[in-house]
Amino acid sequence: MTISFEWVRIRGNRAFVSGHPPLGPGGTPAGPFGKVPSEVPLEAAQASARLTALAVIAGLQQAIGDLDRIAGWAMVNGFVNADPGYA
């Protein structure tokens, strides 16, 4: 399954990046899925976070071409589906 959604929108000289899931080769959603650490081990969640960051960078590169055009980041947020009380 591929996701048909515009992850990055360009408005003027700004790029707005929406929430990305971890993506595998070809843009397919990559697991594992579940709460950390009861359903997903910490190491697997860390690997998933890496795939998410790479998906964001790939989406930006596809939208703007050259990543050297990025002058700065206004805001970056990340969220993890963690068990209550897990920090």
Secondary structure, DSSP 8 states (H G I E B T S, - for coil): -------EEEETTEEEE-----B-GGG-B----S-BTTTS-HHHHHHHHHHHHHHHHHHHHHHHS-GGG----S-------B-TT--
